[in-house]
Amino acid sequence: MVVFSISMMSVICVIGLLCSVSALLVFSNSTFRRRLGVQGICRQFAASGDFVMSSVVTPTCAWNLYKLAHSGYPPSATPRSVNYSIESIQPLFTTQYLNAVGFFTALVILWDPLSLIVAAVDRFFIIRQPLRYSHEKAKALAARCIAVCAVFSIIVALLPIVLRIWRYNFFLSLIIFVDSEGAVVFLIVLISSFLLFLWSISIVSCKLSFGHAIDRGATDFTFEERLTRTLTIYVAVHTFLGAPLFISVCLMKFVHNVFDSNDPKEILQSTDFRVFTYISVFLFQCNGIIKFAVYNLRSIRFRRVLLQLPSHFNKKCRKIV
């Protein structure tokens, strides 16, 4: 199980890095970004989170599992809610290491839904007030909102480092996450509110878009579908990939007999649950890869700019030489 998990995370790490770097380069293209407007700004912010996931969170998950498995800390011996006490793993992982990795993990968890919220609100105002909508003003406002979201994420990620009652520790034997129940409840409520808002505004946007088309007597709803479908797909992908990890965290923290039981039946269920937690971490780490595939499937311009990247870098290298 350990060898398989490390191999899977290594593959996810390499593919995720290629996808996130490619997405960042495409969204940094001035012409492509100008055409996308607010959506391009939001996707570039999300792609930066995917890069942090592939370059920091996923490699450290593999490293954590390797160190624990080869140092007398088998995952099958995990206690109920927190995998290992801070004191027991201090020779392997310092507090500074836990804080650094936990900080970046919290950033990744927050950046994706926040970027989707900014994109969803922008799409809502396009549909609700199309004549009053200004692309230039919207882009300037979106850039400020993304900056506020980044600062907010950094503040939340720093709380377990600043507050002693909250701290980063191992969770699910792989990922480094907040330790105290108060911090877990806070993040669960925060992420739940983000998801609830995202689905609510997506449904309202779809209803408004198709309602406007029906009012003007339209028979072809291709434009309305294109306007709302892509963002709905991103929200659905984010929910599908994050929900298993969300469920695992809730069960690990609040169902205390998941691991602690002498009943063979419950021990078997505990093994099944551990497999579920590993799968949930893998899905969470694949977020950037799946989004990159959606970008390619949904946007001809994205594919065109992506295919032009090698020739673009070749020309730059020739100029340098």
N, C-alpha and C positions, 0 to 999 in steps of 0.2 A: 504493500500500500504506500509506504514512504517513497520507494524508488519510483513508482508510477506517478505519484503526486508531484515529486520534484521534476520528473521528465515532462509532465504536462505543463507545469508552470514555466519551465524553460522554453518550451515551444510557444506558449502564450506570450511570454516576455519578448521573444525575438519578433514574432509576427506583430505584436502590439506596438513595438517600437517602430517597425517599418510603416505600419498604418498611421500612427499618430504623427510621425515626422512628415510623411507624405501629405497628410491632411493639413498640417500647419503650413507647409510650403504652398499648397494650393490656395488655402484661405488667405495667405499673405500676398498672393498675386493681386496687384493693384486693380487691374481690369476686372477680374472675377469678383473681388471683394466689393467693388463699386456697384456691380450689377446686383449682387445679393443684398446690399444695404445692411439693415439691422440684423438679418438672419446670418450674414457672413461674420459680423462681429461676435454674435453669440456662439456660432459654431467654432470660431477660432478660440474663444475662451474655453469651450468644452474640449476641444482638441488639446489644449495645453494641459487640462486635467488628465486626459488620456495618456499624454506623454509622461506625466508624473507617475501615473499608475504603472506604466510599463517600465519606467526607468528606476523607480524607487520601491513601490509597494510590492509588485509581483516578485522581483528578485529577492527582496528581504523575506518574503513569505517562504520562498524555497530555502533560503539560507537558515531561517529560523527552524524549519522542519528538519533540515539536515543536522544542525547543531544539537537539537533536542533528542533526535533519534540516536545520535552517536555519543551521547553523554549521559546515558542512563535515565532519560526522561521519556519513556515510551508514551505515545498519545493515548494508549488504552488505559493508562493509569491516571487520567485526568479527573480532578474533583468536579464538584457539581457545577459551579457557575464561573469561577475563574480557574483557568487551566493550571497555573502555577503561581505560587506566592512570589512576591518580589524578592524576598530573602533567599528562596531556594534556587533561583536562577541568576542571582547576582554574580557568581563567578563566570557565567556564560555571557550574559547581556547586562550591560551597565544601564543605569537610570537614564543617562544621556542618550544612549542608543534607543531605548524604549520611547523616550520623549520625541526624538527626532523622527523616527519612523511613524509613531502615532500621530504626530503633527501633519505629516504629508498624507497619511491615510484619511484623516479627518477632512483635509482640503479636498481630496478626490471625491469623497462622499458628498460634500456640499456643492462643489463647483458645477457638477452636471445638472442637478435639478434647478439651481439658480439660473444657469444659462438658458434652460428651457422655459423658465418662468418669464424672463425678459423677452424671449422670442415669442412666447404665447401671448403676452400682453400686447406686443407690437402687432401681431397678426389680428388680434381682437379689434384694435383701433382702426386697422386698415378696412376691416369688414364693416365695422359699425359706422365710421365716419370717413368714407373714401374720398369725398370732395374736400374735406378739411385736413386731410392727412398730408404732411410735408415730409418727403424722404430725407432731406438734409437735416431738418430739425429733429426728426426721429433718430437719425444716426448719431447726432451729437448727444441727444438724451440717452440713447442706448449705451454709448461709450461711458457716460457718467454712471449709469446704473450698473454696468459691469464692474466699474472701479469700486463702487459701493459694495457690490456683492463680494468682490475679492477681499476688501478690507474686513467685511463682516465674517467671511470664512476664516480669515487669519485670526481674528479675535476669538472666535469660537474654538478654533484648533489650539489656541494658546491657553485656554482656560484650565485644562488638566495639568498644564505645566506650572501655571501661576498659583492655582488653588490646590492646597495640600489634600483636601477632602476628595478631589478628583485626581486621578492619575491614570497614565497609560500602562497597560499590562497585556499579556497574551490572552487572546480570545479565540476559541475554536482551534487551539493548538497551532494555528498558522498566522493569523492576522493580529496585529497589535491595535488595541482599541481601548476605550475608556473602561475603568475598573468599577467605580462605585455605581450603585443602583440609581442614585440621583442623576448622575451624568448620562447613564443609559436611557433613563426615562426622558430626560431633556432632549436628547438627540432623536429618540423615537417619536416624540411629539412633534419635534421640528420637521423631521423628514416626512412624517404622516401628513402634516399640514401642507407641506410643499406638494405632495402627490395629490392630495384632495383638491388643492387650488388648481393644479395643472389639468386634472381631468375635468373639473368644473368649467374652467375657461375654455377648454378645447370643445366640450359639448355645446356650450353657449355659442362659441364662434361658428361651429357647424350649423347650428339651428338658425343663427342670424343670416349666414351666407345663403343657405338654401331658401330661407324665408324671403330674402330680398329677390332671389331669382324667381320664385313663385309669384311674388307680387307684381313683377314686371312682365309676367306671362311667358317666361322662358320655358323651352322644351328641352334644351340641351344644357346639362349641368356639368359639363367638362371643366369649365373654368372654376366653378365652386369646388369641385372635387380636388382639382390641382391646388387650390388655395388652402384647403384644410387638411388634405390627406397626409402630406409629408410631415407636418408637425405632429399630427396624431400618431403617425408611425413612430416618430422619435420618442414620444411620451410612452407609447406601448412597449417599445424596446427597453426603455429605462425601467419601467415598472416590472416587466418580465424578468430582466436580469438582476434587479435589485431585491425583488420580493423574497426569494429563497433565503438570502443572507439576512434580511430583515426578520423573517420568521425564525431563523436559527438563533439570532441574537436574543429575541424575545424568549424563546424556549430555554436557552442556556441560562438566562438571567433570572427567569421567574418560575420555571418548572424545576424545582429543586431535586426531584427524584429521577431526572433523566439519566444520570450516571450512577447515583448512589443507590444500589439495590442489590440484595442477595437473591432475589427471585430470578431464576434462569430465564423466564419469559421476558422480564423487563430488561435483563442484560442483553438479550437478543435484540430487543427494541432499541436499546442503547447503541448497539453496533450499527443497526440500520440508520439511526439518527446521525451517527458520526459520518457515515457515508454521505448522508444528505448534506451535512455541513461542508464536507469537502467539495461536493458538487456545487453548492451555493457559492463558495469562494471562487471556484473556477468560472462560474457564470458571471460573477461580479467583475472578475479580471478581464473577461472577454468583451466588456462593454465597448471599448474603443474599436475593437476589431469588427464587431457587428455594425456599429455606426458607420465605419468606413465603407463597409459593404453596402449599406443603405445609401450613403452619399453617391456611390458609383451607380447604383441601380436607379436612383431617382433623378439624377442630374447629368444631362449630356455635357453641359459646360464643365462640370467637375471632371468628368472622364477626359475631356479634351485637354484641359490644363494639366491634368495628371500625366497624360501621355507626352505632353510637350516639355515636362520637367527635365528629362535626360538631355535633350537637344539644347535647352536653355542653359544648363550647367556646362555643357560642352562648349558653348559659345563663350561663356564667362571664363572658362579655363584657358581657352585660346587667346583671349584678350590679355589675360594675366601673363601668359607665356610670351 
